[in-house]
Amino acid sequence: MPEYDEFVRGLRVGCDFDVNILHGNYVMNHKVSRPDRAVELLQHAAWWTDGIFAEIAAMALGLWKQVTQRTVLRTVEDVLARHENCYEALIGLLIMAYRYTSDPSFPPALIQPLEDCLLAFSL
């Protein structure tokens, strides 16, 4: 009789799951252009998720009134305190600073805390 490790080595198991996508339409053939699909994904991220990447999605869509400054400031504090997933949040802050701080609609109250965070963070 083979040992357990010898028995399972190379064994592959699969299972199909039914998937339901909320707030979206299921299509078999994608007839939507890439830019339209990108807008759809940004809308989903802005409206159905939270955190720094939802704020970036809102900025990308030009929904400046929807941007929650408190979320961005909390992310800045989390990065500086090196909380869990601070590197992912740092990447989000870098993306935000690079792409959106030059936009006239970017909230002026976020520029200095964002800059201070990015300059103070050291690996």
C-alpha positions, -999 to 999 in steps of 0.1 A, spaced: 0 0 0 16 34 -10 20 61 16 -3 90 16 23 114 1 30 90 -27 -7 85 -34 -15 122 -37 16 133 -56 5 145 -90 -32 141 -82 -53 169 -97 -88 176 -84 -112 201 -100 -147 214 -93 -169 237 -113 -188 264 -94 -217 285 -105 -208 322 -103 -232 350 -99 -219 385 -107 -238 412 -88 -246 445 -105 -234 434 -139 -247 418 -170 -235 384 -181 -225 381 -217 -211 352 -236 -194 373 -263 -177 405 -254 -189 431 -278 -179 460 -256 -147 479 -265 -118 480 -241 -123 516 -231 -160 509 -223 -150 478 -203 -125 499 -184 -151 525 -175 -174 497 -164 -147 482 -141 -139 517 -127 -175 523 -119 -177 490 -101 -146 497 -81 -158 532 -72 -193 522 -62 -190 487 -48 -156 487 -30 -140 508 -4 -105 520 4 -78 539 -15 -84 521 -48 -121 530 -48 -110 566 -44 -86 563 -73 -114 548 -94 -136 578 -85 -108 602 -95 -103 583 -128 -140 587 -136 -139 624 -127 -163 619 -98 -144 644 -75 -174 650 -53 -175 613 -45 -139 612 -33 -138 607 5 -109 626 19 -112 608 52 -104 575 34 -73 589 18 -61 604 51 -67 571 69 -47 554 43 -19 579 48 -19 572 85 -20 534 79 10 536 56 30 558 80 22 534 109 31 504 87 -2 486 93 -10 454 75 -10 458 37 8 491 39 28 484 8 -3 479 -13 -17 511 1 16 529 -6 13 518 -42 -22 533 -43 -9 566 -29 19 567 -54 -6 561 -82 -28 588 -68 1 613 -65 15 606 -100 -18 607 -119 -41 631 -101 -24 657 -79 -19 680 -109 -56 679 -117 -73 712 -107 -101 692 -91 -78 672 -67 -87 682 -31 -61 707 -20 -63 694 16 -49 661 5 -18 673 -13 4 681 17 -4 649 37 1 628 6 34 644 -1 46 641 35 36 605 36 54 596 4 86 615 14 86 601 50 82 564 41 114 545 39 120 509 30 
